[in-house]
């Protein structure tokens, strides 16, 4: 009798925890490798938009199941240096790419990204909040930050799942 009660109690516990994990795993996951398809910078006050990495940026955003994230985006029309690399070449390369790494967690439809390292040292240590949406194999993300001039800038990016 005691054995039957213990088995019944354990079964109820397993069933309730299984239902919860199945519900969690049925939602689309940001975990994986995402190929960038667009990147738009928008000045909030003026509405002015630009595409700093061109109409067809290249690169990937990767989210691990352990809570790490990294990304690298670049303009698709970057040219290699003609001969020895000059300071002008280095500046052109730096101005046509961006990268960052850190940790993330999901809260409802937000990705909370803590920047551990970035091509722009001003981002290191920041906590950025991205609104995100997954629609099939497509991911869209948006975040707003303060610009160096004091206004706000919104970054809008879209991706296709690569893995």
Order of alpha helices (4+ residues) and beta strands (2+ residues): alpha-beta-beta-beta-beta-alpha-beta-beta-beta-beta-beta
